[in-house]
């Protein structure tokens, strides 16, 4: 089940990246 773990890790990293981008844009808009 190595593929499943890799897929989950990739999904979490992808989601974290999107959240980080949205947060960065929100902070940039505020200031």
MOPAC internal coordinates of N, CA, C and O (Angstrom, degrees):
PM7 1SCF
backbone

  N    0.0000 0     0.00 0     0.00 0    0    0    0
  C    1.4678 1     0.00 0     0.00 0    1    0    0
  C    1.5293 1   110.45 1     0.00 0    2    1    0
  O    1.2310 1   120.61 1  -149.55 1    3    2    1
  N    1.3107 1   116.45 1    30.45 1    3    2    1
  C    1.4641 1   119.48 1   179.60 1    5    3    2
  C    1.5307 1   109.82 1   -67.54 1    6    5    3
  O    1.2310 1   120.58 1   143.19 1    7    6    5
  N    1.3320 1   116.51 1   -36.81 1    7    6    5
  C    1.4571 1   119.75 1  -179.22 1    9    7    6
  C    1.5295 1   110.94 1   -61.19 1   10    9    7
  O    1.2310 1   120.49 1   140.59 1   11   10    9
  N    1.3388 1   116.67 1   -39.41 1   11   10    9
  C    1.4608 1   120.53 1  -179.06 1   13   11   10
  C    1.5245 1   110.61 1   -64.02 1   14   13   11
  O    1.2310 1   120.73 1   136.00 1   15   14   13
  N    1.3280 1   116.20 1   -44.00 1   15   14   13
  C    1.4685 1   119.63 1   179.50 1   17   15   14
  C    1.5243 1   110.14 1   -62.91 1   18   17   15
  O    1.2310 1   120.55 1   138.22 1   19   18   17
  N    1.3337 1   116.55 1   -41.78 1   19   18   17
  C    1.4626 1   120.67 1   179.72 1   21   19   18
  C    1.5256 1   110.25 1   -63.76 1   22   21   19
  O    1.2310 1   120.80 1   139.23 1   23   22   21
  N    1.3341 1   116.07 1   -40.77 1   23   22   21
  C    1.4624 1   120.54 1  -179.42 1   25   23   22
  C    1.5256 1   110.55 1   -65.15 1   26   25   23
  O    1.2310 1   120.43 1   137.22 1   27   26   25
  N    1.3304 1   116.79 1   -42.78 1   27   26   25
  C    1.4687 1   120.75 1   178.87 1   29   27   26
  C    1.5265 1   110.41 1   -64.03 1   30   29   27
  O    1.2310 1   120.31 1   136.32 1   31   30   29
  N    1.3260 1   117.02 1   -43.68 1   31   30   29
  C    1.4653 1   120.81 1  -179.87 1   33   31   30
  C    1.5253 1   110.10 1   -62.29 1   34   33   31
  O    1.2310 1   120.55 1   138.53 1   35   34   33
  N    1.3284 1   116.55 1   -41.47 1   35   34   33
  C    1.4627 1   120.99 1   179.48 1   37   35   34
  C    1.5285 1   110.48 1   -64.79 1   38   37   35
  O    1.2310 1   120.62 1   137.69 1   39   38   37
  N    1.3360 1   116.43 1   -42.31 1   39   38   37
  C    1.4659 1   120.80 1   179.88 1   41   39   38
  C    1.5248 1   110.95 1   -63.45 1   42   41   39
  O    1.2310 1   120.35 1   137.37 1   43   42   41
  N    1.3389 1   116.94 1   -42.63 1   43   42   41
  C    1.4647 1   120.56 1   179.64 1   45   43   42
  C    1.5238 1   110.44 1   -64.74 1   46   45   43
  O    1.2310 1   120.27 1   137.74 1   47   46   45
  N    1.3238 1   117.09 1   -42.26 1   47   46   45
  C    1.4611 1   120.81 1  -179.99 1   49   47   46
  C    1.5328 1   109.99 1   -65.21 1   50   49   47
  O    1.2310 1   120.57 1   139.52 1   51   50   49
  N    1.3250 1   116.51 1   -40.48 1   51   50   49
  C    1.4626 1   121.34 1   179.78 1   53   51   50
  C    1.5301 1   110.76 1   -63.86 1   54   53   51
  O    1.2310 1   120.77 1   135.88 1   55   54   53
  N    1.3494 1   116.12 1   -44.12 1   55   54   53
  C    1.4630 1   120.85 1   179.29 1   57   55   54
  C    1.5224 1   110.87 1   -65.17 1   58   57   55
  O    1.2310 1   120.61 1   137.41 1   59   58   57
  N    1.3360 1   116.44 1   -42.59 1   59   58   57
  C    1.4671 1   120.63 1   179.50 1   61   59   58
  C    1.5228 1   110.06 1   -62.54 1   62   61   59
  O    1.2310 1   120.53 1   141.59 1   63   62   61
  N    1.3256 1   116.59 1   -38.41 1   63   62   61
  C    1.4585 1   120.66 1   179.74 1   65   63   62
  C    1.5233 1   111.11 1   -64.52 1   66   65   63
  O    1.2310 1   120.40 1   137.05 1   67   66   65
  N    1.3216 1   116.85 1   -42.95 1   67   66   65
  C    1.4642 1   120.44 1   179.34 1   69   67   66
  C    1.5262 1   110.30 1   -64.36 1   70   69   67
  O    1.2310 1   120.39 1   136.71 1   71   70   69
  N    1.3351 1   116.87 1   -43.29 1   71   70   69
  C    1.4608 1   120.34 1   179.15 1   73   71   70
  C    1.5206 1   110.60 1   -62.89 1   74   73   71
  O    1.2310 1   120.34 1   139.96 1   75   74   73
  N    1.3236 1   116.95 1   -40.04 1   75   74   73
  C    1.4657 1   121.02 1  -179.91 1   77   75   74
  C    1.5240 1   110.28 1   -64.45 1   78   77   75
  O    1.2310 1   120.34 1   139.46 1   79   78   77
  N    1.3336 1   116.95 1   -40.54 1   79   78   77
  C    1.4670 1   120.78 1   179.34 1   81   79   78
  C    1.5262 1   110.26 1   -65.68 1   82   81   79
  O    1.2310 1   120.34 1   135.47 1   83   82   81
  N    1.3379 1   116.95 1   -44.53 1   83   82   81
  C    1.4628 1   120.31 1   179.55 1   85   83   82
  C    1.5211 1   110.50 1   -63.42 1   86   85   83
  O    1.2310 1   120.18 1   138.87 1   87   86   85
  N    1.3250 1   117.27 1   -41.13 1   87   86   85
  C    1.4601 1   120.96 1   179.62 1   89   87   86
  C    1.5233 1   110.02 1   -65.22 1   90   89   87
  O    1.2310 1   120.46 1   138.46 1   91   90   89
  N    1.3157 1   116.73 1   -41.54 1   91   90   89
  C    1.4588 1   120.96 1   179.19 1   93   91   90
  C    1.5208 1   111.26 1   -62.88 1   94   93   91
  O    1.2310 1   120.18 1   138.60 1   95   94   93
  N    1.3242 1   117.26 1   -41.40 1   95   94   93
  C    1.4617 1   120.92 1   179.17 1   97   95   94
  C    1.5226 1   110.31 1   -66.49 1   98   97   95
  O    1.2310 1   120.09 1   141.39 1   99   98   97
  N    1.3279 1   117.44 1   -38.61 1   99   98   97
  C    1.4623 1   121.56 1   179.74 1  101   99   98
  C    1.5280 1   110.16 1   -64.17 1  102  101   99
  O    1.2310 1   120.57 1   135.35 1  103  102  101
  N    1.3282 1   116.52 1   -44.65 1  103  102  101
  C    1.4652 1   120.03 1   179.15 1  105  103  102
  C    1.5212 1   110.42 1   -65.96 1  106  105  103
  O    1.2310 1   120.27 1   142.38 1  107  106  105
  N    1.3210 1   117.09 1   -37.62 1  107  106  105
  C    1.4657 1   121.17 1  -179.92 1  109  107  106
  C    1.5338 1   110.29 1   -66.23 1  110  109  107
  O    1.2310 1   120.55 1   142.87 1  111  110  109
  N    1.3346 1   116.55 1   -37.13 1  111  110  109
  C    1.4645 1   120.12 1   179.23 1  113  111  110
  C    1.5270 1   110.91 1   -70.08 1  114  113  111
  O    1.2310 1   119.96 1   144.09 1  115  114  113
  N    1.3293 1   117.69 1   -35.91 1  115  114  113
  C    1.4652 1   121.46 1  -179.49 1  117  115  114
  C    1.5256 1   110.12 1   -66.13 1  118  117  115
  O    1.2310 1   120.84 1   136.02 1  119  118  117
  N    1.3164 1   116.00 1   -43.98 1  119  118  117
  C    1.4608 1   120.01 1  -179.56 1  121  119  118
  C    1.5072 1   108.71 1  -104.20 1  122  121  119
  O    1.2310 1   120.10 1   180.00 1  123  122  121

